Amino acid sequence: MPRSVLVPDNDVVPPPAGEPKAPQWMPPLDADGLRSVLERIKDWKPFDVEEVFDDLDTTIGNHPPSAAATDTLIDRLRGHVKQLSDIAVADDKYPPTTEMVQLVERGRPLREERTPPDHQQAVGLARRLAFVTSDLVEALIEARYIREAE
């Protein structure tokens, strides 16, 4: 069946006269912004509540962590507090409870505190981080922001 309008398939038909032009699309991020997003995605680590509980058990359990493991454990606990804090404040539709806000505020200076060179003091820092982590994970489970380990 013949076409009623003689326009080749690859030609662009201009909009009718008087119709406003749509603004030209601009990407939301430049190249540096996209690289930043890519790096953050590469570094992203999914939340694992079982790993949190394992680290809490190691820190608050019957035996203090060994001197060799304490620095690594403190780094992981800092990461848990950061990740849990981010979860607590992530969604504007579901604002954090007063308790969650207090725990996030309590955890912030602990995350930034330097690891003491003395083993006993380092264990003390690890335990303070663990108590904040434990309270925050309980508050998030109770509020159903995260699920308990299965």
Solvent accessible surface area in square Angstrom, and as a share of the most:
residue,aa,sasa,rsa
1,M,231,1.03
2,P,123,0.77
3,R,150,0.55
4,S,113,0.73
5,V,97,0.56
6,L,169,0.84
7,V,48,0.28
8,P,79,0.50
9,D,125,0.65
10,N,131,0.67
11,D,78,0.40
12,V,138,0.80
13,V,100,0.57
14,P,101,0.64
15,P,72,0.45
16,P,93,0.59
17,A,109,0.84
18,G,84,0.81
19,E,96,0.43
20,P,117,0.74
21,K,175,0.74
22,A,90,0.70
23,P,126,0.79
24,Q,161,0.71
25,W,188,0.66
26,M,145,0.65
27,P,71,0.44
28,P,120,0.76
29,L,75,0.37
30,D,98,0.51
31,A,59,0.46
32,D,96,0.50
33,G,18,0.18
34,L,104,0.52
35,R,140,0.51
36,S,58,0.37
37,V,59,0.34
38,L,89,0.44
39,E,87,0.39
40,R,178,0.65
41,I,110,0.56
42,K,132,0.56
43,D,115,0.60
44,W,174,0.61
45,K,114,0.48
46,P,80,0.50
47,F,55,0.23
48,D,69,0.36
49,V,16,0.09
50,E,92,0.41
51,E,45,0.20
52,V,0,0.00
53,F,71,0.30
54,D,92,0.47
55,D,6,0.03
56,L,15,0.07
57,D,102,0.53
58,T,63,0.37
59,T,0,0.00
60,I,63,0.32
61,G,26,0.25
62,N,148,0.76
63,H,147,0.66
64,P,74,0.47
65,P,8,0.05
66,S,68,0.44
67,A,70,0.54
68,A,96,0.75
69,A,44,0.34
70,T,2,0.01
71,D,82,0.43
72,T,76,0.44
73,L,1,0.01
74,I,0,0.00
75,D,85,0.44
76,R,95,0.35
77,L,0,0.00
78,R,44,0.16
79,G,37,0.36
80,H,10,0.04
81,V,0,0.00
82,K,90,0.38
83,Q,48,0.21
84,L,0,0.00
85,S,6,0.04
86,D,66,0.34
87,I,45,0.23
88,A,0,0.00
89,V,76,0.44
90,A,79,0.61
91,D,64,0.33
92,D,137,0.71
93,K,166,0.70
94,Y,137,0.52
95,P,91,0.57
96,P,35,0.22
97,T,65,0.38
98,T,101,0.59
99,E,93,0.42
100,M,1,0.00
101,V,66,0.38
102,Q,113,0.50
103,L,8,0.04
104,V,9,0.05
105,E,88,0.40
106,R,115,0.42
107,G,0,0.00
108,R,97,0.35
109,P,82,0.51
110,L,22,0.11
111,R,55,0.20
112,E,127,0.57
113,E,65,0.29
114,R,202,0.74
115,T,42,0.24
116,P,26,0.16
117,P,134,0.84
118,D,70,0.36
119,H,61,0.27
120,Q,128,0.57
121,Q,109,0.49
122,A,4,0.03
123,V,9,0.05
124,G,25,0.24
125,L,0,0.00
126,A,0,0.00
127,R,78,0.28
128,R,108,0.39
129,L,0,0.00
130,A,0,0.00
131,F,102,0.43
132,V,2,0.01
133,T,0,0.00
134,S,24,0.16
135,D,54,0.28
136,L,0,0.00
137,V,0,0.00
138,E,105,0.47
139,A,7,0.06
140,L,0,0.00
141,I,36,0.18
142,E,146,0.65
143,A,39,0.30
144,R,214,0.78
145,Y,61,0.23
146,I,22,0.11
147,R,200,0.73
148,E,110,0.49
149,A,41,0.32
150,E,188,0.84
